[in-house]
Amino acid sequence: MINTLIMDLLRTGSVDLGFASFTLAFGDPQVALGLLAGMHFVTLVLVYPAFYFWATQRLNFKPEQRKLVDRTCLTLFGLFVLLFIYVPAAILWKHPLAIAAGAAVTMEQCRLLMKMYAFVRSNVPRALQFPAIGGSRHEGYTDVDSAAAAEHHEQEFAAAGVAVIEHLRRRNGVTKPIDRKSVV
């Protein structure tokens, strides 16, 4: 390495560290970095909060209306995916990048698409099953029934927590019993 530096200095009068191939491969990286930042921002700020909003707010609709809301959100997600493919491609077409920068943007676009699809694909079944597990606000429950059910679930959860704590204490050799009223 030192020999190469000395030879470059003696032959050309300057040291060539190989940045020419880097600038040739990546060119002007501002467009590529802007595209990458924009794709990450859109994924983080639009997809995940929109999914959370859909999964939580769909329970506020009656079962007949949920199908329409679910299909509308699915259509919006499909439109978003198409725009996520089109917009970076259009920007790359308008601002041709060097080969490595264009490849990096395209590969990151593909990776983010796969991550978004995997996230939605793996979480939609749980969101759709939620009313069957916990009941719906519009399936005949009154506010009194909901409050009683919530209190019952809270007591069951607390009892399960106490049982886990007692098991861990026994496993670690602690023999003094837990005062259940202070825990619950």
Steps between C-alpha positions, in 0.01 A plus 500: 500500500774744592690395188195585284462839667868585445491384136186709430663801663820458293323430166210745506594740774184418695355212695211310340295324765252352251216745543464530124338157477279587795377821339457319169286230665292726725516831313316778680346321800255775608213365288563142615523598866187714469310211342617258768408739780162569340419130460593427860303801623187404306522142621545599861252788511224372272487121491540400864282776654235450230490128575474567873220750439310252283546211746375700797229713338333222302340382825300822518295394198212256486587161345325590173705820470828328591514315169479828312764659725728196465467494121557875477816475710621204292445702183687796650789271595512360146500854359777596741711203385453599136599859578796375704619317189418778252627816675864390558510355148375829355759695699775263385379546141506879534836513683715218363734380772829321480478123490572429868269776630214386276551139603508598868173693469331218310616232745391709799163559336457126454606432859256756642218362285568151632511625859172693464325205337631257763390731781150543359468134398599370843294746706173518305376156618548601864319829444213323326468240779501756780120547530454122515748482787399801706148571383379800308357827617195441281410140573248549778726607785385782721738733678433315828581165338820642349607647834431171678687303234794740519512471879482119476786492247704735717453273802595192296810678371601607850447145635713360218770756577499405867526131405803572280666706774438223757645240263813710444540563871470126579747419223748749646459368854290784648253348748318806636148510345382801299238733641248478213323825589820701462567347158148530360 
